[in-house]
Amino acid sequence: MNKLSLFLKASSNVLGVNERNLSFTKKYNVGKGRAVADDKYKTHNVLTKAGIPEPELLKVIKNEKDLEKFSFDSIPKSFVVKPAMGLGGSGNLLIFSKSKKNGHWIGVNGKKYTENDLKAYCLAILNNAFSLKFAKKQDIVLIQERIHIKKDLKRISYSKGLPDIRIVMYKTIPLMAMLRLPTKGSRGKANLHLGGIGVGIDLATGITTTAVTYDDVIERHPDTGMLLSGFSIPNWKEVLKIAIKAVDVVGLGFGAVDIVIDENRGPLILELNSRPGLSIQIANQEGINGRIKRVKGLKPKSLTHARKIGMNLFGGEVEDTITDVTGMQVVGFIAFANFYGRYDATVRKVKVKNDTGALYTSIDRDLAKDLGYEKALKDFDDLGLNRHFNDRKEAVALKHEASKFIRSHPEIVGLSATKSGNITSIRPKVVIGIEMEGKKVEAIANIADRSNMVYKAIIGRRDMRRSFLVDPNKLFSRYM
Amino acid sequence: MIAENLTTISTVMDIPVYAMVLLALVPTIATVVSFGRHVFGFNSFNIYVPIVTALVFLQIGLLEGLIISTLIFLITIYTRKLLINYRMHYYVRISFIYTIVCFAIFGFLVLLSLISAKTGIHLDKYLNFQPIFQIILLVTLVEEYFSTVVKEGENKVFVMFLETLAISVIGFVLISSTFFVKIIVNNIWILLLLFPLNIILARYEGLRFSELVRFKSVLFSEMRRIEENEDEKDKKKKKKNKNKKIVDSKTNSSGVSTGKFIW
């Protein structure tokens, strides 16, 4: 493949401003979905109707008359003032307490506001100072409760300001996610173009990957010094669920959902966006177009199905990183494995348990027969050892005796006396090949009667040690 | 500046050359701006500002135009900064800025004449600020600058201003070169070429030049990913062939299996 066509292919996978404005916002966002997403008050109404959790709305100011009647003393001391049609978070004002001395409200940077200042700010919003340039209507002031951010998230974020999670959606399928962290430079705002940090998120696990600020890749938070990759987002599944619900209710064809995680109430929808910023591609080191190509023809049967599609298709980056660093393959507790016999070219696909509590790999007699060890089993049975022993010592003694006969056998490499419960049994050991998630190992497995068991094979520590890591969170994929 | 001895339709039709050139300037600069925006990623203040600026450059000269535009822009930005803490209506704020800009220009002109009177150097030989109407035209851009700085923030606006000046200078150079003017006046139909160019631009969905730089790392990782996928496909193909061979050899052999591990 030559360099130019490679470059062209790569650039067609990346979404640019031209294409976003021309195709994505107009072609995919037909109908009222976009109008709802662009107006936070409309979004609020739609979401409340559907019962989707969002920050509590304390007050709505629709015109100058409302503003005159309203007093900031009538609401809690910490709140957020927002224009309903604001662009890119530029009009949001965060107030987090009120000083007892002179009754001034205190903003994010320690800036003080009097009641008059706050009203002037609201007036500016009503005069469309922060709204889209061609806004036809008068803007509305929304005053929301301030969110008490989840403690886990607080740890890696700049203390003043609100970290949030942005998920780019194609219809109801989540495509790409990013954790946005405010910095000192961004004045407590999480928007990337104002100086916030974006950290890519692996959709399957909710673990952070690459971090960027102003389009440059960074490793640590400039204010807190915390490492930004490898952080696990709390309530990740819940976050995806409400994002999908919100997009479904609003009817957005392509766009982004911003979500915050409250300490008490869990994930809440902050806002929807029909023209998401494109830096999320840098934070994930992948193009949005490339991902859309992969889901374009799919028709999710349900919202859960849509979530699973996103998680299955666009996860695994974290595992890849672990694989790159350790050389080990991450597997689930339960997985599909391919078994190869030593003298047989046929392959058997079996659902196995990766049992870190067992030392040796163990396979069922039927599976062993399939793998070409029928003769070996018959030879073993001829020794008359295929029975249960109540006394372990007896079994061990017999095993030692029988080992002398077995040593010359071409297929059986040894015997083992294995205790399970109160009963000890002697089992023959053979060499087999195991392939899981594309990684192959040569293993020594003992053959036991597992016909009553759910899993026809378990893989033990000894054979996993050099090649596999078990992640209990990981689900096996049916389409492997 | 403009070539006058042209045997053209303009003389036949009794339309001044000047009018034709100025009319040609407007769509040309508009196209330059949209091309610069969608292909290169230049951000200018709409199309209006570069058109007006280029027109004024043509009338009062490049150096004078640059000085006055920069003066107006800087005063707008810094007056806004001064007024930011005072509470007032949006339009009042703009009219404040207009007033201060006009006073500043007046002061600037006074200063120039003072300098020439004191030192005896006749600055007006080099700088011509006589055509006040054109200068007023530049002053009206204050509103555009102001609304943009409110929306985009200061840092971005400085870059935008430089890019606007660059586009205006391009327009100025085009329109003041005899070569270009000759072509336009002799073949006015050439402006029709702007239509196909704009039609192509209308549906242009590729990445902008500035985005290639911005998404450099994404592009590289995408290229790596595509290459890896290709490699994997190749490997799978090879593996399939290998598997086939083993099965073949087994079926051919008589009784005793000789196949080895597949890996």
Interface residues (C-beta under 8 A of the other chain):
Chain A: M1 L6 F7 K9 A10 S11 N13 V14 G16 V17 N18 E19 L22 S23 L87 S90 N116 D117 A120 L123 A124 N127 A129 K133 L194 D215 V217 L278 Q281 I282 Q285 E286 G287 G290 Y340 R342 Y343 D344 A345 G372 G433 K440 E442
Chain B: H38 G41 R87 H89 Y90 S147 V150 K151 G153 R203 Y204 E205 G206 L207 R208 E211 L212 R214 F215 S217 V218 L219 F220 S221 E222 M223 R225 I226 E227 E230 N243 I246 V247 K250 S257 G259 F261 I262 W263
